Amino acid sequence: MEAIRLAYVLVFLLPFFLLLLRLRKRPATTTAHSPHPNPVLGNTLAFIRNRRRFFDWYTDLLRAAPSGAAVEAWGPFGAGHAVTTASPADVDHLLRAGFDGYARGALFRDATADLIGDGLFAADGRLWSLQRKLASHAFSSRSLRRFTGDVLAVHLRRRFLPLLDAAAARDGGDVAVDLQDALRRFGFRTICHVAFGVEGLDGNDDEDPATQEALFAAFDTAVEISFRRALTPATFVRRLTKLLDVGKSRRLREAVRVIDDYAMSVVESKAARRQRNNLDDGSADLLSRFMAATDDDGGSELGAMFATPEAKLRFLRDMVVTFVLAGKDTTSSALTWFFWLLAANPRCERRAHEEAASCCDDDDDDGDVKGMHYLHAAITEAMRLYPPVPFNGRVAVRDDVLPGGAAVRAGWYANYSAYAMGRMEKLWGKDCLEFVPERWLGERGEFVPVDAARFPVFHAGPRVCLGKEMAYVQMKTVAAALLRRFRVDVVAPVANMEAPPAYEMTATMKMKGGLWVRLRRRED
């Protein structure tokens, strides 16, 4: 009997002995601040308390760090270590100087596998470099000219501006519309046009609104769940819910099924058109290029990585989903916050409107925006305060020490918070929380950029955003067209810098509840 009791006690105490052993083996950091971790649960409780203000929570932690550079956090039983920084020197090391020491890693791929699989955002090594090289063709100077002259013009004149004109005419402009939702739909159609050669769900003007709504809801659900999983270590509960097909695992599976149906329809439709038109050079659009690169007859390296027809189809599906995510919510997020910030700062709105009106006439909705330096500065300032991707990171493949002195062990996350960096007084001055587009302008009014390590909104180094120039062209063209055509009166959330709107806890900085505005034509 005593032996049985002793066995029970040993079984009960074993996890705690293992925990103590793990904590003793955990190497001390040098300057990374470890904010009040629980000996057993780590920072899990603080994470749960701050889950709805995660980006602001980390900003508070980084400001309070003695070094002002990095903080270290971990999950239950020491799992899921992460070092997060807001130091430009550390960011430069992660993204450029020390690039080879970090990867997306198995933890991130596991968290996002259901959604993006082997797509560009999750890939590492040779698979990543091959995809990036293929994708770069879609963002060449010639492609940018085609995007400006054809894609943007078509979608602005055919859909976006007529939609807003109708809203402005309805009941004298007293009906509020969700500008964020309209911008998201515009972004979705333009990325589909550029990447897949279609103009929406199926390339037709008569899209079913319910079908598109279901697809957007599926993307929102899948991105939110995948993003939260990427922030937290995999647990027994997560694996159990997936096995039992309940809770968030079931919601994710159902959302991914809707996304799969859309992505596969795009791939199959493109394959049928290529076969019907005998196209094999992949010159028309991004999806065609990826299809040509995976064809068996070409003997390509990328095609050899996906040996079976099923594997090739799945990879093309991953490519479609990846580029929808890249284009649907990023520019729309930036423009949503931009228009809210203009409403909260009328002086800036007047100056942006004056520039837009002076550069183009009323009939030139897609006019040349290259010379709009103030508008460029205002959009950049909006992204400083509300970066479309507020939090990003990679996994260390070997032990490392950041320039600020924080140790990062192999297998740990190494993150940087663009959201926190935009709110650091030592980087932007005492007015860092204010909307000041002039901070980006030189003495002659020209736009003056800063180093990407200080403003990592488009990342830096080998993984720098391929679509940066295209994104700026799109945002400036849309913003100029709206400013020139409408007075944008924000209804909700209230345009007050002292009471900023809430954001969604997801990979992109979406405004919670949307941006509801009333539109009135300028000539009225």
Residue pairs with C-beta under 8 A, 6 or more apart in sequence:
15 77
18 77
19 39
19 40
19 77
19 78
22 77
22 78
23 39
23 78
26 78
27 407
27 409
28 407
29 72
29 83
29 406
29 407
30 401
30 405
30 406
30 407
31 66
31 67
31 69
31 70
31 404
31 405
31 406
32 65
32 67
32 69
32 70
32 71
32 72
32 83
32 405
32 406
32 407
33 61
33 64
33 65
33 66
33 67
33 70
33 71
33 72
34 71
34 72
34 73
35 43
35 46
35 61
35 64
35 71
35 73
36 43
36 46
37 43
37 73
37 74
38 44
38 45
40 76
40 77
41 75
41 76
42 73
42 74
42 75
42 76
42 77
42 78
42 79
42 80
43 73
43 74
43 75
44 75
44 76
46 57
47 54
47 73
47 231
47 232
50 56
50 57
51 505
52 502
52 505
54 231
54 391
54 505
55 390
55 391
55 417
55 419
55 420
55 503
55 509
56 419
58 71
58 84
58 391
58 417
58 419
58 420
59 86
59 417
59 419
59 420
59 423
61 71
61 84
62 68
62 69
62 70
62 71
62 84
62 85
62 86
62 417
62 420
62 424
63 420
63 423
63 424
65 71
67 404
67 405
67 406
68 86
68 87
68 424
68 426
69 85
69 86
69 87
69 90
69 402
69 404
69 405
69 406
70 83
70 84
70 85
70 86
70 87
70 90
70 402
70 404
70 406
71 83
71 84
72 81
72 82
72 83
72 84
72 406
73 81
73 82
73 84
74 80
74 81
74 82
75 232
75 233
76 233
76 235
79 233
80 107
80 232
80 233
80 413
81 409
81 411
81 412
81 413
82 393
82 412
82 413
82 414
82 415
83 402
83 406
83 407
83 408
83 412
83 413
83 414
83 415
84 393
84 413
84 415
84 416
84 417
85 91
85 94
85 402
85 404
85 406
85 414
85 415
85 416
85 417
86 416
86 417
86 420
86 421
86 424
86 427
87 402
87 403
87 404
88 421
88 427
88 451
88 453
88 454
89 402
89 403
89 404
89 453
90 402
90 403
90 404
90 406
90 416
91 416
91 421
91 453
91 454
91 456
91 460
92 403
92 451
92 453
92 460
93 402
93 403
94 102
94 393
94 394
94 402
94 414
94 416
95 452
95 453
95 456
95 459
95 460
95 461
95 463
95 464
96 453
96 460
96 461
96 462
98 400
99 461
99 462
99 463
101 396
101 397
101 398
101 400
102 394
102 395
102 396
102 397
102 400
102 414
103 124
103 125
103 394
103 395
103 397
104 121
104 122
104 123
104 124
104 128
104 394
104 395
105 124
105 394
105 395
105 397
105 411
106 395
107 230
107 233
107 234
107 395
107 411
107 413
108 122
108 230
108 394
108 395
109 122
110 234
111 226
111 229
111 230
111 234
112 121
112 122
112 226
112 229
112 230
113 122
114 222
114 226
114 252
114 253
114 256
115 222
115 223
115 226
115 252
115 256
115 259
115 321
116 122
116 226
116 318
116 321
116 322
116 325
117 314
117 315
117 317
117 318
117 321
118 127
118 314
118 315
118 318
119 131
119 318
119 319
119 321
119 322
120 128
120 131
120 132
120 135
120 319
120 322
121 322
121 325
121 326
123 131
126 301
127 302
127 305
130 293
130 301
130 302
130 305
131 290
131 302
131 319
132 466
134 286
134 289
134 290
134 293
134 302
135 286
135 323
135 466
136 466
137 143
137 286
137 289
138 194
138 195
138 285
138 286
138 289
138 466
139 466
139 467
139 469
139 470
143 194
143 470
144 469
144 470
144 473
147 194
147 470
147 473
147 474
148 366
148 473
148 477
149 366
151 190
151 193
151 194
152 190
152 366
152 473
152 474
152 477
152 478
153 365
153 366
154 193
154 199
155 186
155 189
155 190
155 193
155 199
156 365
156 366
156 477
156 478
156 481
157 365
157 366
158 205
159 186
159 189
160 182
160 186
160 478
161 365
161 481
161 485
163 182
164 177
164 182
164 482
164 485
164 486
164 519
165 521
167 173
167 175
167 177
167 519
168 486
168 519
168 520
168 521
173 518
173 519
173 520
173 521
173 524
174 518
175 518
176 491
176 492
176 516
176 517
176 518
177 516
177 517
177 518
177 519
178 514
178 515
178 516
179 336
179 339
179 488
179 514
179 515
179 516
179 517
180 332
180 333
180 336
180 510
180 511
180 514
180 515
181 514
183 331
183 332
183 335
183 336
183 478
184 216
184 328
184 329
184 332
185 212
186 332
186 478
187 327
187 328
187 329
187 330
187 331
187 332
187 474
188 200
188 216
188 324
188 327
188 328
189 199
189 200
190 327
190 474
191 323
191 324
191 326
191 327
191 328
192 198
192 199
192 200
192 266
192 324
193 199
194 285
194 286
194 327
194 470
195 285
195 286
195 287
195 320
195 323
195 324
195 327
196 266
196 270
196 285
196 286
196 287
196 320
196 323
197 203
197 270
197 284
197 285
197 287
197 288
198 266
198 269
199 205
200 207
200 212
201 207
201 208
201 211
201 212
201 215
201 262
202 265
202 269
203 269
214 258
215 258
215 259
215 262
217 255
218 254
218 255
218 256
218 258
218 259
219 255
219 259
219 324
219 325
219 328
220 506
221 251
221 252
221 255
222 252
222 255
222 256
222 259
223 325
223 329
223 506
223 507
223 508
224 504
224 505
224 506
225 248
225 251
225 252
225 255
226 252
226 507
227 505
227 506
227 507
228 505
229 238
238 249
241 247
241 248
241 249
241 250
242 249
245 253
259 321
260 317
262 320
263 317
263 320
263 321
263 324
264 313
264 317
266 287
266 320
267 287
267 291
267 313
267 316
267 317
267 320
270 287
270 288
270 291
271 291
273 279
274 280
274 288
274 291
279 288
280 292
280 295
281 292
282 288
282 289
282 290
282 291
282 292
282 293
283 289
286 319
286 323
287 316
287 319
287 320
290 316
290 319
291 316
292 298
293 300
293 302
293 303
294 300
294 302
294 303
294 306
294 312
294 315
294 316
295 303
296 303
303 312
305 315
306 312
306 314
306 315
325 507
326 467
327 467
329 388
329 508
329 510
330 388
330 389
330 471
330 508
331 388
331 471
331 474
331 475
331 478
333 386
333 388
333 508
333 509
333 510
333 511
334 379
334 382
334 383
334 386
334 388
334 471
334 475
335 379
335 475
335 478
335 479
336 510
336 511
336 515
337 382
337 383
337 385
337 386
337 509
337 511
338 378
338 379
338 382
338 475
338 479
339 479
339 482
339 488
339 490
339 515
339 517
340 490
340 493
340 495
340 501
340 511
340 515
341 348
341 378
341 381
341 382
341 385
341 386
341 435
342 348
342 349
342 352
342 378
342 488
343 349
343 488
343 489
343 490
343 495
344 435
344 490
344 495
344 496
344 497
345 435
345 497
348 378
348 435
348 437
349 483
351 374
351 437
352 374
352 375
352 378
352 479
352 483
353 483
353 484
355 372
355 373
355 374
355 375
356 372
356 375
356 479
356 480
356 483
356 484
357 483
357 484
359 367
359 368
359 369
359 371
359 372
359 480
360 367
360 368
360 369
360 480
360 484
361 367
362 484
362 485
365 481
365 484
365 485
366 477
366 481
367 480
369 375
369 473
369 476
369 477
369 480
372 476
372 480
373 441
373 445
373 446
373 447
374 437
374 441
374 445
375 476
375 479
375 480
376 440
376 447
376 472
376 476
377 437
377 438
377 439
377 440
377 441
377 447
378 437
379 472
379 475
379 476
379 479
380 437
380 440
380 447
380 449
380 455
381 435
381 436
381 437
381 439
381 440
382 435
383 457
384 422
384 428
384 455
384 457
385 422
385 423
385 433
385 435
386 419
386 422
386 503
386 509
387 418
387 419
387 422
387 457
387 509
388 457
388 508
388 509
389 418
389 457
389 507
389 508
389 509
390 417
390 418
390 419
390 509
391 415
391 416
391 417
391 418
391 419
392 415
392 416
392 418
392 456
392 459
393 413
393 414
393 415
393 416
394 413
394 414
395 411
395 412
395 413
395 414
396 408
396 409
396 410
396 411
396 412
396 413
396 414
397 410
398 410
399 407
399 408
399 409
399 410
400 407
400 408
400 414
401 407
401 408
402 408
402 414
408 414
416 456
418 455
418 456
418 457
419 509
421 427
421 454
421 455
421 456
422 428
422 432
422 455
423 432
423 433
424 432
425 432
427 454
428 439
429 439
431 439
433 497
434 497
435 497
440 447
440 448
440 449
441 447
441 448
442 448
449 455
452 458
452 459
452 460
452 461
452 464
453 460
458 464
458 465
458 468
458 471
459 465
465 471
482 488
484 522
485 521
485 522
486 519
486 520
486 521
486 522
487 519
487 520
487 521
487 522
488 517
488 518
488 519
489 517
489 518
489 519
489 520
490 515
490 516
490 517
491 516
491 517
491 518
492 513
492 515
492 516
493 499
493 501
493 502
493 511
493 513
493 515
501 511
501 512
501 513
502 511
502 512
502 513
503 509
503 510
503 511
503 512
504 510
504 511
504 512
